Amino acid sequence: MKAALYRRNGPPAEVLEVVELELPEPGPGEIRVRIVASGINPTDWKTRAGLANRVPDGFQIPHQDGAGVVDAVGNGVTGVDVGRRVWLYLAAFGNRFGTAAEYSVVPADRVIPLPDSASFDLGACLGVPALTAARCLGGNPEVLKGKNVLVAGGAGAVGHYAIELAKYAGARVVATVSSDEKQALAEAAGADLVVRYTDEDVAQQVLDFCGPVDRIVEVALGTNLDLDSAVLGAPATISTYAATGELTLPVGEFMRANTTVEFVLLYGLTPEQLADAVHWTSQALSADALTALPIIPFALDQVVEAQDLVEQAPVGKVVLRVAEG
């Protein structure tokens, strides 16, 4: 098979190469998937660059997310037919065979049915962003019905799915963005109100629209802490999935309001938390409640350029189109 891989950490042009590898066989409890589309996330380039402190064991085929068709199953795998359309998550976590290849071999529990109504591009966009969003929303759609949710960065991949999953659960959703283009994307995802986080009265806009919020899905907690504090209900939860630098919290204020601050990293979830996120995402997908951000397509041979672009944080989703569906 043709595969993109790296044998050491470093810049994409220096370490990524596209080579021919022997087709891997699925072991017990594993599934081999013919990859149609491979989604690229920030975690993929950060791991390749060495920022995640993961050194390749011989070689590493990158990319956690993807979509394709089941090609073979290993011993002990039941209920999964060859030829089934599927999406994959965490394909490269503890595994050499990520989705930047013509075939990927992964544990069976990381292979999820893809409805006929969902494109392979959409399937490749799920994984890390949608599951992170589901966890940041609490993992259980039932408790969100009628609640107020604020999504910071509503045009990003996690923000996009946080809006759609929250709306599917019956929540009222406010999203913050920084431009007309991003506002249009957040509105298309279903946000009830979209505001510019640069507005001086952004907190008042949120409160006038929905009152205090019950949960915040946060992309920049340090930067947005004043806004978050101003609109939080009591009790309420801030769930952040991206953070840099140091953070100082208003402990007394948060204690009086019984505020919960959660830090979410997909790789550290318990099996139960991960299963809940997968279930919620799958339910919404089957109900046609999830959509893809604008796709920025590349071929497998263009993996260097594709990872370079992801590092620049473009608007939209970078996807390797590996094969025809």
JOSUL-V396824 format. One record per pair of residues at least 24 apart in sequence whose C-alpha atoms are under 6 Angstrom apart, sorted by sequence separation. I is the first residue (numbers start at 0). J is the second residue. D is the distance in Angstrom with one decimal. If there is no record, write none. Layout:
I	J	D
I	J	D
This chain:
64	88	4.8
86	110	5.9
144	168	5.6
145	169	5.9
146	170	4.9
147	171	4.9
148	172	4.9
149	173	4.8
150	174	4.6
151	175	5.0
152	176	5.3
202	226	6.0
234	258	5.4
236	260	5.8
238	262	6.0
292	316	5.9
63	88	5.7
86	111	5.3
132	157	5.4
144	169	4.4
145	170	4.9
149	174	5.7
163	188	5.8
221	246	5.8
38	64	5.2
63	89	4.4
85	111	5.3
144	170	5.0
37	64	6.0
38	65	5.5
63	90	4.6
85	112	4.3
86	113	5.8
143	170	5.6
154	181	5.2
37	65	4.2
63	91	5.0
85	113	4.4
128	156	5.6
132	160	6.0
140	168	4.9
36	65	5.5
84	113	5.3
128	157	4.5
132	161	4.8
36	66	5.4
154	184	5.7
35	66	5.9
129	160	5.3
154	185	5.3
34	66	5.9
35	67	4.7
153	185	5.3
34	67	4.4
65	98	5.7
33	67	5.4
63	97	5.8
33	68	5.2
60	95	5.7
62	97	5.2
32	68	5.4
59	95	4.9
60	96	5.2
61	97	4.8
62	98	5.3
86	122	5.1
32	69	4.4
33	70	5.8
60	97	4.9
62	99	5.9
10	48	6.0
32	70	5.1
61	99	5.7
88	126	4.5
8	47	5.3
9	48	4.6
31	70	5.4
8	48	5.1
31	71	5.1
8	49	5.1
30	71	6.0
30	72	4.5
29	73	5.2
28	73	5.6
27	73	4.8
26	73	5.0
27	74	4.5
28	75	5.5
25	73	5.0
27	75	5.9
28	76	5.3
6	55	5.9
6	57	5.9
6	58	4.4
5	58	5.7
66	119	5.4
5	59	5.5
4	59	5.3
4	60	4.3
66	122	5.2
3	60	5.8
66	123	4.9
65	123	4.0
64	123	5.5
37	98	5.5
37	99	5.9
64	126	5.3
148	212	5.7
147	212	4.7
148	213	6.0
150	215	5.9
147	213	5.3
148	214	5.0
149	215	4.7
150	216	4.9
151	217	5.2
34	101	5.2
148	215	5.8
33	101	5.9
34	102	5.3
33	102	4.5
32	102	5.5
32	103	5.3
31	103	5.6
31	104	4.3
30	104	5.6
30	105	5.6
29	105	5.4
29	106	4.4
30	107	5.5
28	106	6.0
29	107	4.9
25	104	5.9
28	107	5.8
135	216	6.0
38	123	4.8
37	123	5.5
38	124	5.5
36	123	5.8
3	99	5.6
3	100	5.9
2	100	4.0
1	100	5.9
1	101	5.7
0	101	5.9
135	238	5.2
138	275	5.7
138	276	5.5
134	276	5.9
133	276	5.2
130	276	5.2
121	291	5.0
39	317	5.8
38	318	4.6
37	318	5.5
37	319	5.0
36	319	5.6
36	320	4.6
36	321	5.5
35	321	5.1
35	322	4.6
35	324	5.8
12	303	5.9
11	303	5.4
